[in-house]
Structure formats: C-alpha cells, structure tokens
Amino acid sequence: MAKKKSQSMVNIKPLVFKGPKYLVQGLSQAVEGIKFTKVIQTFVMENANLKLSVGKDGKTIYSGTVRWIGNRTDGTRGTVFCVQKGGKEGSDLQLIIPTEDTAQDIGIDRSRGMIKINSKESLKCSVCGKGVRIFDEVLACPLCNSKAHSEHLLEWISMRHSCPICKKGLELDEDNNPYPVD
C-alpha cells in the first residue's frame, strides 16, 4: 500500500516556487487531462480536473478546484493558485499563496489530480505579531526584509512613513510597493 502512495505522490514544491510556467509544465506531464489556456503569465484551467487541498496538523483546512495558476504579485518568484471552494460554480474564490514560510510540503497526487499542501505558520507579521497563513498576501521592507501582512504594512507605511522593524524611512509608489527614502 505504501508503495502505491509514494508512486502516486510527486513533490512539486520546487516547481511551485520557481513559477507558474514550470509548475504547469510539470503538472501536464504528471496528471492526464489537465487543460489550460495561457493568458499573459496566468494559466486558466479549462476543466475541473485539478483539485487542491491545504492541510495543517493533519487536518484539511481548505479544498477546492483550481481555476487559475499565476505569478506572485509581490515581486518575488513563485506561484499563486486561485481555488474555488468545493469546485462549485458561484462559490467564493480563494487565493493560495505558498511561500517557504507558509508551505512545508507540496505534492501532486497523480492518481487523483490533487495538489496537496501541508501548511505551516513560521512567520509572524512585523506589524500585528500574528502568524502569516498560506492565504495571506505578504509585503517586505526593502531595507531589512522584515515581512508583514500586506494590508498591515501598507497602512503602517501610510501612517508612519517608516518600517516597523528597522524604523528607516519608507514611502509607497503608485503600485503600493514600499521604497526607501532619505
């Protein structure tokens, strides 16, 4: 039984962190029937053959159907999944944003067409102090690389014009990316 499981499960964590192009190439080779359309740097799934499950401490905390796979928007390499809960049309979409701080293991169960992510919370927000989850968007100080929930850091910089950790001057550009000021 263990042999079958290990043959069916393939580690895709390096592909997820490399980017959506590499991940989709790997998924296409690993799982039959995955169809997608490339729109700029986003891969829109044409069918409901690819599922995703997020677990923590041995329990499933979220699962659904992958609707698209795209680039991270924070300027770092990696992949973002847009997943529809339970795969039901009309249900809410959820972004899954795996990082080294939020994803312990990422694999594809080839026989089920299921991406399985074992999540972790090893990073604390530098503003609120709470753990950063796999569902959270994160921004970093360009000077000291301290990380925070995106909306928390944006609000902090808007109000205080500095980093919450190194206290050096920061402003936000037109795309809401922090940059250092003298």
Summary of the structure (lengths in Angstrom):
residues: 182
radius of gyration: 17.9
end to end distance: 61.8
largest distance: 61.8
contacts: 542
relative contact order: 0.13
helix: 19%
strand: 38%
